[in-house]
Amino acid sequence: MSSKLDLDAARRVCEVVAGGRLLPGSSVAEVHARGVRVVLAFRLNAAEVERRQEAGVEPVLDRSALEGLMQLPAGLPVPSSVLTARERSLLRRCPQHAVERRDGGLVRRLVTPLEVDLAVVRASRPARGALVRAGRFGAYTTSAVWLDGPAAGSELLVMEAGVYGLGAVRGQAGEAPELLVAPRSSSRFGHTSAGWLFTEQVYAQLLQASDVISLLPQPTR
């Protein structure tokens, strides 16, 4: 999809797919992830983003390091003696500021910088390839196809989207988005090293594209 993204239109599409509204604090952006352009509705972890900004912590793009971090609860000390040799080896791959070492124990400081609530792949025509691209995000978040073009011939796409648990929505410029099929709700998006790596990759792109701090919810007075 080469046409420039209208962020207001993208947000309306995401709201329709999400059942009418996004979660408080949600932002919408288009990034390149898993080999495709995708519109994401996400929420930044304000405390973690600000901590990383102040400490100069870069996105962690080493899945092995993230797997090691997942062996530790965030913010709680764990004696080094209870960790396996493999776990200690993985944790040695972690960057500075990810783990604090004190009194013979380890404390994980790094947590995920954001939560991705929805992934929507745009398509100008109802081709099956759009379903394949949207399916690449099915292990991480609710996913859908955004048909940004004529609806003619979309019946098969809608049927297949329903079979795979994907959503489908049609919305062109100047038109209110129309939900063709709702995505299947699921609780299977577990916290895995692959899922954490996905959030770090998204965060890295957001850092390159804009001032991430400007996306944080502003405190009310």
C-alpha positions as CSV (number, residue, x, y, z in Angstrom):
1,M,0.0,0.0,0.0
2,S,1.8,3.1,-1.2
3,S,-0.7,5.9,-0.6
4,K,0.1,8.2,2.3
5,L,-1.7,7.2,5.6
6,D,-4.3,9.5,7.0
7,L,-3.8,9.0,10.7
8,D,-7.3,10.3,11.6
9,A,-8.8,7.8,9.2
10,A,-6.6,5.1,10.6
11,R,-7.7,5.8,14.1
12,R,-11.4,5.6,13.1
13,V,-10.7,2.3,11.4
14,C,-8.9,1.0,14.5
15,E,-11.8,2.2,16.7
16,V,-14.3,0.3,14.6
17,V,-12.3,-2.9,14.7
18,A,-11.9,-2.5,18.4
19,G,-15.6,-2.4,18.9
20,G,-16.2,1.3,18.9
21,R,-13.3,2.8,21.0
22,L,-9.7,2.3,21.8
23,L,-8.3,1.9,25.3
24,P,-7.4,5.1,27.1
25,G,-3.9,6.4,26.2
26,S,-3.9,4.7,22.8
27,S,-1.9,6.1,19.9
28,V,-2.1,5.0,16.3
29,A,0.9,4.8,13.9
30,E,2.0,2.9,10.8
31,V,5.3,1.0,11.0
32,H,7.2,-1.6,9.1
33,A,7.1,-4.9,11.1
34,R,7.5,-8.6,10.2
35,G,8.1,-7.6,6.6
36,V,5.0,-5.5,6.0
37,R,3.6,-2.1,6.6
38,V,1.0,-2.3,9.4
39,V,-1.1,0.2,11.3
40,L,-0.9,-0.4,15.1
41,A,-3.0,0.8,18.0
42,F,-0.7,0.8,21.0
43,R,-0.2,2.2,24.5
44,L,3.2,3.4,25.7
45,N,4.4,2.4,29.2
46,A,5.0,6.0,30.3
47,A,7.2,5.2,33.3
48,E,9.4,2.8,31.3
49,V,9.7,5.1,28.3
50,E,10.7,8.0,30.6
51,R,13.2,5.8,32.5
52,R,14.8,4.7,29.2
53,Q,14.9,8.2,27.9
54,E,16.7,9.5,31.0
55,A,19.1,6.6,31.1
56,G,19.8,6.5,27.4
57,V,18.5,2.9,27.1
58,E,18.2,1.7,23.5
59,P,15.6,-0.9,22.4
60,V,16.7,-4.4,23.2
61,L,16.6,-6.4,19.9
62,D,18.3,-9.6,21.2
63,R,15.7,-12.2,21.7
64,S,18.1,-14.3,23.8
65,A,18.6,-11.4,26.2
66,L,14.9,-10.9,26.5
67,E,14.4,-14.6,27.1
68,G,16.9,-14.3,30.0
69,L,15.1,-11.2,31.4
70,M,11.8,-13.1,31.4
71,Q,13.3,-15.5,34.0
72,L,13.3,-12.6,36.5
73,P,10.2,-10.9,38.0
74,A,10.3,-7.1,37.4
75,G,11.6,-5.1,40.4
76,L,12.1,-8.1,42.7
77,P,15.5,-9.4,43.8
78,V,16.4,-13.0,42.8
79,P,19.5,-14.8,44.2
80,S,21.9,-15.7,41.5
81,S,22.3,-19.1,43.1
82,V,18.7,-20.1,42.0
83,L,19.3,-19.5,38.4
84,T,20.6,-22.2,36.0
85,A,23.8,-21.9,34.1
86,R,21.9,-21.2,30.9
87,E,19.8,-18.5,32.5
88,R,22.9,-16.8,33.9
89,S,24.5,-17.0,30.4
90,L,21.4,-15.4,28.8
91,L,21.4,-12.6,31.4
92,R,25.0,-11.8,30.6
93,R,23.8,-10.7,27.1
94,C,21.6,-8.0,28.6
95,P,22.6,-4.4,28.1
96,Q,23.4,-2.0,30.9
97,H,20.4,-0.7,32.9
98,A,18.4,-3.9,32.1
99,V,19.4,-5.8,35.3
100,E,20.7,-4.4,38.6
101,R,23.2,-6.6,40.4
102,R,23.3,-6.2,44.2
103,D,24.1,-8.3,47.3
104,G,24.5,-11.5,45.3
105,G,21.1,-11.1,43.6
106,L,19.7,-9.7,40.4
107,V,16.8,-7.2,39.9
108,R,15.2,-6.8,36.5
109,R,14.6,-3.1,35.7
110,L,13.7,-3.4,32.0
111,V,10.0,-4.0,31.2
112,T,8.1,-3.8,27.9
113,P,8.0,-0.2,26.6
114,L,4.5,-0.5,25.1
115,E,1.5,-2.7,24.6
116,V,0.2,-3.3,21.1
117,D,-3.6,-3.7,21.2
118,L,-4.4,-4.0,17.5
119,A,-2.6,-4.6,14.1
120,V,-4.4,-3.6,10.9
121,V,-2.9,-4.3,7.4
122,R,-4.1,-2.1,4.6
123,A,-5.0,-3.5,1.2
124,S,-6.3,-1.7,-1.9
125,R,-8.2,-4.8,-3.1
126,P,-9.6,-7.9,-1.4
127,A,-6.7,-10.3,-2.2
128,R,-5.9,-13.3,0.0
129,G,-2.4,-11.9,0.4
130,A,-3.8,-9.3,2.8
131,L,-5.0,-12.0,5.1
132,V,-1.6,-13.6,5.0
133,R,0.1,-10.4,5.9
134,A,-2.4,-9.7,8.7
135,G,-1.9,-13.2,10.0
136,R,1.7,-12.5,10.7
137,F,0.6,-10.5,13.8
138,G,-1.9,-13.1,15.1
139,A,0.5,-14.4,17.7
140,Y,1.0,-11.0,19.3
141,T,-2.2,-9.1,19.1
142,T,-5.7,-8.8,17.6
143,S,-5.3,-8.5,13.8
144,A,-7.4,-7.3,10.9
145,V,-7.4,-6.3,7.2
146,W,-8.3,-2.8,6.3
147,L,-9.8,-2.8,2.8
148,D,-8.9,0.7,1.6
149,G,-10.6,0.3,-1.8
150,P,-13.7,-1.0,-3.6
151,A,-15.6,-3.7,-1.8
152,A,-16.4,-5.6,-5.0
153,G,-15.3,-9.2,-4.6
154,S,-14.6,-9.0,-0.9
155,E,-17.0,-11.8,0.1
156,L,-14.3,-14.5,0.0
157,L,-11.9,-12.3,2.0
158,V,-14.5,-11.7,4.7
159,M,-15.3,-15.4,4.9
160,E,-11.7,-16.5,5.2
161,A,-11.0,-13.7,7.7
162,G,-13.7,-15.1,9.9
163,V,-12.2,-18.6,9.6
164,Y,-8.8,-17.5,10.7
165,G,-10.1,-15.2,13.5
166,L,-9.0,-12.0,11.7
167,G,-11.1,-8.9,11.4
168,A,-12.0,-7.1,8.2
169,V,-13.1,-3.5,7.8
170,R,-13.7,-1.3,4.8
171,G,-12.9,2.4,4.9
172,Q,-11.9,4.9,2.2
173,A,-11.2,8.6,2.4
174,G,-14.3,10.6,3.2
175,E,-16.3,7.5,4.3
176,A,-17.2,6.1,7.7
177,P,-15.4,2.8,8.2
178,E,-17.6,-0.3,7.9
179,L,-16.9,-3.4,9.9
180,L,-17.2,-6.4,7.6
181,V,-16.3,-9.1,10.2
182,A,-15.1,-8.7,13.8
183,P,-11.8,-10.2,14.9
184,R,-12.1,-13.1,17.2
185,S,-11.4,-12.1,20.8
186,S,-8.6,-14.1,22.4
187,S,-6.6,-14.5,25.6
188,R,-3.8,-16.4,23.9
189,F,-1.5,-13.4,23.5
190,G,0.8,-14.6,26.2
191,H,4.0,-12.8,27.3
192,T,6.8,-14.5,25.4
193,S,10.3,-13.5,24.3
194,A,9.0,-13.3,20.7
195,G,6.2,-11.0,21.8
196,W,8.5,-8.8,23.8
197,L,10.9,-8.6,20.9
198,F,8.0,-7.5,18.7
199,T,7.3,-4.6,21.1
200,E,11.0,-3.6,21.1
201,Q,11.1,-3.6,17.3
202,V,8.0,-1.4,17.2
203,Y,9.5,0.9,19.8
204,A,12.7,1.2,17.8
205,Q,10.7,2.4,14.8
206,L,8.7,4.9,16.8
207,L,11.9,6.3,18.1
208,Q,13.2,6.8,14.6
209,A,10.0,8.3,13.3
210,S,9.0,10.8,16.0
211,D,9.5,12.1,19.5
212,V,8.1,9.2,21.5
213,I,7.7,11.4,24.6
214,S,5.2,13.5,22.7
215,L,2.9,10.5,22.4
216,L,2.7,9.9,26.2
217,P,-0.6,10.9,27.9
218,Q,-0.2,14.4,29.4
219,P,-0.9,14.6,33.1
220,T,-4.1,16.3,34.1
221,R,-4.0,19.3,36.4
